[in-house]
Structure formats: structure tokens, C-alpha cells
Amino acid sequence: MDLIIREVRPEDAGGIIAVLNPIIAAGRYTVLDAPFTAEAEREFIARFPERGIFHVAERVLDGRIVGFQTLEPFGAYTHAFHHVATMGTYVDLAERRKGIGARLAEATFQAARRKGYEKIFTYVRADNPDSLAFYLKIGFRVVGTAQRQALFGERYVDEVIIEKFL
């Protein structure tokens, strides 16, 4: 699949929620639990941190957004974490296992180094082995497990804590 990996633009909001909302609705890939509107996504893009990185994967064939990745400063309340970021990766449910996430990560890691990040620290639902396998494949390692980290109704879900040094 021919892709363009590029920085997000406000007009990408509709394409982003077309990827994100079905993932949320599936109820098993993310801790996000409510759908987003295009307006809310445009606002999120407009307020994205200056040191953040927000890439989209645009399919060349039709210009459709098929994935996106965000990287944001971790713990912005202190300079002690200035070198650490947190990352999220979202790929259209129908387009998984086609290398989209890896292409996004390659661009994000390069941009992160340029912005002075040295480490990415993030979390993956423990009941999402495909996501964990993806992150391990691109160089993350497991640090530990936060037990009963998320609560969905009456069901707790653990989160696996992972990190990657750039």
C-alpha cells in the first residue's frame, strides 16, 4: 500500500475519527470509552502540544486516512521528564497488519529524536496482545503491569507498561 506519512492538519479531523471511533466502539483495543466528534478532534489538533508529534498515514490511492500516531510530552508538570514522551498508535481496523503502524513509528521516532526526546513510555491494554506484539516488534520492552488500571462497567483491565529508548 502506498502511503504518505505526514503531519496532521485540522482538516484531517473527519478522517481521524473515522479510524478512531470504530476502535473505541469495539471496546477491546483502547481505554478510550466514548466516541469523538470531528469538532472535538479539530480542537484537539489545534491545542496539540508544541513539542508533540502527530502523524497521519494517508493512502495515496484515495487520500483516505488509514492510521495515525501521537507522541506527547510525558509529565509536563516537571522538567525532570523533558526527555520522555508517551505515544498512541491507531490503525483502521480493516487495514491492520499492512505495515501502517511501523511506517508511522519510523517517522515518529525520527521526529522525536529531533525534538530532544530520548525515551517513549506508554501503556497497552493487557487484553490486547496484538497491540503489545506491535510495540515489541518496533523495539519497546515490557517494564511491568499496572493491575486493575482501567475500569469498564464492573470489569477491570490491566495495562502493560512499556518503554523504548531512542
C-alpha positions in Angstrom: 0.0 0.0 0.0 1.4 3.4 -1.0 1.2 5.8 2.0 2.2 9.3 2.7 3.2 9.8 6.4 2.8 13.4 7.2 2.0 15.9 10.0 -1.7 16.2 10.9 -3.8 19.1 9.6 -7.1 20.4 11.1 -8.9 19.1 8.0 -7.9 15.6 8.9 -10.3 15.5 11.9 -13.0 13.6 10.0 -10.6 11.0 8.7 -9.1 10.6 12.2 -12.4 9.9 13.9 -13.3 7.5 11.1 -10.3 5.5 12.2 -10.7 6.1 16.0 -14.4 5.8 16.7 -14.7 2.2 15.4 -11.7 1.2 17.5 -13.4 2.8 20.6 -16.7 1.1 19.7 -15.0 -2.3 19.5 -14.3 -1.9 23.3 -11.2 -4.0 23.3 -8.3 -2.0 21.9 -8.1 1.2 23.8 -9.0 2.7 27.2 -10.9 5.4 25.4 -14.5 4.8 26.0 -16.5 7.4 24.2 -16.6 8.4 20.6 -15.3 11.8 19.4 -16.8 14.4 17.0 -14.9 16.0 14.2 -15.2 19.3 16.0 -13.7 17.9 19.2 -10.8 16.3 17.1 -10.2 19.6 15.3 -9.9 21.3 18.8 -7.5 18.5 19.9 -5.3 19.1 16.9 -5.4 22.9 17.4 -4.3 22.5 21.0 -1.8 19.7 20.5 1.4 20.4 22.4 4.2 22.3 20.6 6.7 19.6 21.4 4.2 16.9 20.4 4.2 14.9 17.2 1.0 14.0 15.4 1.4 12.0 12.2 -1.2 10.6 9.9 -0.9 7.8 7.3 -2.7 8.9 4.2 -3.4 6.3 1.5 -2.1 7.7 -1.9 -4.8 5.9 -3.9 -7.7 7.9 -2.5 -6.3 10.3 0.2 -8.0 8.4 3.0 -6.5 8.5 6.5 -5.8 4.9 7.4 -3.9 5.4 10.7 -2.4 8.0 13.0 0.1 8.2 15.8 0.5 10.8 18.5 3.5 11.4 20.7 3.1 13.9 23.6 5.4 15.1 26.4 5.1 12.8 29.5 4.6 14.6 32.8 4.7 18.2 31.5 4.3 19.4 35.1 8.1 19.0 35.7 11.3 19.4 33.6 12.6 16.1 35.0 10.6 14.3 32.3 11.6 16.6 29.5 13.3 13.7 27.6 10.2 11.3 27.9 7.1 11.1 25.7 4.1 8.9 25.6 2.7 7.5 22.4 -0.5 6.2 20.9 -1.0 4.3 17.6 -4.3 3.8 15.8 -4.8 1.9 12.6 -8.1 1.4 10.7 -9.5 -1.9 11.8 -9.7 -3.1 8.2 -6.1 -2.0 7.4 -4.2 -3.7 10.2 -1.1 -5.9 9.6 -0.1 -4.0 6.5 2.9 -2.1 8.0 1.0 1.2 8.6 1.9 1.3 12.3 5.5 0.6 11.6 5.7 3.3 8.9 4.1 5.8 11.3 6.6 4.8 14.1 9.6 5.2 11.8 8.6 8.8 11.1 7.6 9.5 14.7 10.9 8.1 16.1 12.9 10.4 13.8 10.9 13.4 14.7 11.1 12.6 18.4 14.9 12.5 18.3 15.0 15.9 16.5 12.8 17.3 19.3 15.1 16.0 22.0 13.2 13.0 23.3 15.2 10.1 24.5 12.6 7.7 25.7 9.0 6.8 25.0 6.9 5.4 27.9 3.4 4.2 27.3 0.7 1.7 28.2 -1.1 -1.1 26.3 -4.2 -3.0 27.5 -3.2 -6.4 28.7 -6.1 -8.0 26.9 -4.8 -6.6 23.5 -2.0 -8.9 22.6 -1.8 -7.7 19.0 -1.0 -4.2 20.1 1.6 -5.4 22.6 3.2 -7.5 19.8 3.3 -4.5 17.5 5.1 -2.4 20.1 7.6 -5.1 21.0 8.3 -5.6 17.2 9.2 -1.9 16.9 11.6 -2.0 19.9 9.7 -1.5 23.0 10.2 -3.6 26.1 7.9 -4.5 28.9 8.5 -2.7 32.2 5.7 -4.2 34.2 1.9 -4.4 34.6 -0.4 -2.0 36.2 -3.1 -4.2 37.6 -6.8 -3.2 37.6 -5.7 0.0 35.8 -8.9 0.6 33.8 -12.5 0.0 34.8 -15.2 -0.7 32.2 -18.5 -1.0 34.0 -17.7 -3.7 36.6 -14.7 -5.2 34.7 -11.1 -4.2 35.4 -8.4 -4.4 32.8 -4.7 -4.4 33.4 -2.3 -2.3 31.4 1.2 -3.4 30.3 3.7 -0.6 30.8 6.3 -0.5 28.0 9.2 1.7 27.1 11.6 2.4 24.3 14.9 4.3 24.4 15.5 6.2 21.2 
